[in-house]
Amino acid sequence: MSTPLTSKHPLVKVLNNKKIVNSETDWFEKGLLQRVPVNIRESFSDEQLSALKVAFGARKWGKHAIDLRGTLSFWRWRYYVVVLMGRNKRLLTAREKRISLMVKTLLILLFFSFSTLMGLLVLYLAKSAMGIDLFPGFSLGIWGWFKGAFL
C-alpha cells in the first residue's frame, strides 16, 4: 500500500501552513491537487494519483483561441470534428527546434527573395517609364504589358 501525500511528500510543500503542490510536479497532479480540499488532498497516494491521471487521459484542459467542435452524420455513422488553435506552450524537442529553425529560415529567405524581386520590378518599371534603354533593341516586355494592363 502506498503512502498518502503528506507535507514530507516531494509533490507537496508547505507555505504559510497551507499545503500547495510543488512546481516540479507535472501539470495534471498540480491542477488536481490545487482544486481539492486540503483534507482530501492529504489522503491521495501516488498510486491513486496515477490512476486518476490515466482515467482522465492526462489531457490538459484549457482555453484555446479557436475551439470548434461538432459532429458530422453520414448515413449510419457519426464522426466528430475538433479544431483547436492557440499559442503553443509546450517545450519543443531538439528535433522540433531544428525543424522550426529550418522553416523560419525558409520563410525569411522567401520573404527577402520576394521583396528583392518586387524591388527590382519597381526599379525596372521606373527605368522604362523614364525611357532609359540600357540595352538598345532588347526588352523583357514587362513595360509593354504593364502599360497595356494598367495605363
C-alpha positions, -999 to +999 in steps of 0.1 A: +000+000+000+014+034-009+016+063+015-007+094+013+006+128+003+019+145+034+039+176+038+070+155+036+059+141+002+080+155-028+049+166-046+037+189-018+054+218+000+041+237+030+038+275+027+023+296+055+007+264+070-010+257+036-001+227+015+005+236-021+017+215-049+054+216-057+061+234-090+082+204-101+051+182-103+035+175-136+006+198-146-021+171-140-012+165-104-006+201-098-041+211-112-059+183-094-043+189-060-049+226-062-086+220-068-094+196-039-098+205-002-067+200+019-081+171+039-088+152+007-055+163-009-037+147+020-054+114+015-042+108-021-015+082-026+009+081-055-010+051-068-043+069-067-029+100-084-015+078-112-049+061-116-067+094-118-042+106-144-048+076-165-086+077-160-088+113-172-064+107-201-039+132-188-054+158-211-047+194-204-079+214-203-076+250-212-089+278-232-080+280-269-082+310-292-102+288-316-122+259-302-146+244-327-162+210-320-190+193-338-203+161-353-210+150-389-235+123-398-231+102-429-257+075-433-255+054-401-221+067-389-213+098-370-179+115-370-166+141-346-147+171-357-124+191-334-104+222-345-083+237-317-059+266-322-039+286-298-005+296-286+019+266-283+030+265-247+048+231-249+085+227-248+100+217-281+122+187-285+156+191-302+142+177-334+112+201-334+135+230-327+157+221-357+126+218-379+112+251-366+145+269-373+146+255-409+110+266-415+117+301-401+149+303-422+130+292-453+102+318-447+127+346-442+145+336-473+112+335-493+103+369-479+136+385-488+136+369-522+101+382-529+109+416-516+141+418-538+122+407-569+094+433-562+121+460-557+138+451-590+104+451-608+096+486-595+131+498-605+127+483-639+093+499-644+106+532-632+136+529-657+113+520-685+088+549-677+117+573-679+127+560-713+161+547-702+172+519-725+203+500-710+205+475-739+194+490-772+169+468-791+163+445-761+132+445-738+118+420-713+083+430-724+073+439-688+069+476-696+047+469-726+025+445-706+023+470-677+013+499-700-014+478-717-028+464-684-027+494-661-020+526-680 
